[in-house]
């Protein structure tokens, strides 16, 4: 039995929303601007805003870079 592709896409979108919400939460907790977090994570200054608005899909490498910049474990962004 094949999984329903639309259910899979919705679940993927839900994960992006969770990650976006958590990045914003930890960024604000660390009192960092989007631009400063981007600098620490070595990504373009607009990238963090686009991630927080769920406009783009981030890779595992980018997720790890952002987590390291926030001084948290990458898994914390998925909870």
WOVEN-V577805 format. One record per pair of residues at least 24 apart in sequence whose C-alpha atoms are under 10 Angstrom apart, sorted by the first residue. I is the first residue (numbers start at 1). GAP is how many residues later the second one is. Records with the same first field share a line. If there is no record, write none. Layout:
I: GAP ; GAP
This chain:
12: 45
13: 41 ; 44
14: 40
15: 39 ; 62 ; 63 ; 64
16: 35 ; 36 ; 37 ; 38 ; 39 ; 40 ; 41 ; 42 ; 61 ; 62
17: 34 ; 35 ; 36 ; 37 ; 61
18: 34 ; 36 ; 59 ; 60 ; 61
19: 32 ; 33 ; 35 ; 39 ; 44 ; 55 ; 56 ; 57 ; 58 ; 59 ; 60
20: 28 ; 29 ; 30 ; 31 ; 32 ; 33 ; 34 ; 35 ; 38 ; 57 ; 58
21: 30 ; 31 ; 32 ; 33 ; 56 ; 57
22: 30 ; 54 ; 55 ; 56 ; 57
23: 25 ; 28 ; 29 ; 40 ; 43 ; 44 ; 47 ; 53 ; 54 ; 55
24: 24 ; 25 ; 27 ; 28 ; 29 ; 53
25: 27 ; 52
26: 41 ; 44 ; 45 ; 46 ; 50 ; 51
27: 39 ; 40 ; 42 ; 43
28: 42
29: 41
30: 40 ; 41
32: 38
36: 33
37: 28 ; 29 ; 30 ; 32 ; 33
38: 27 ; 28 ; 31
39: 27 ; 30
40: 25 ; 26 ; 28 ; 29 ; 30
41: 24 ; 25 ; 26 ; 27 ; 28 ; 29
42: 24 ; 27
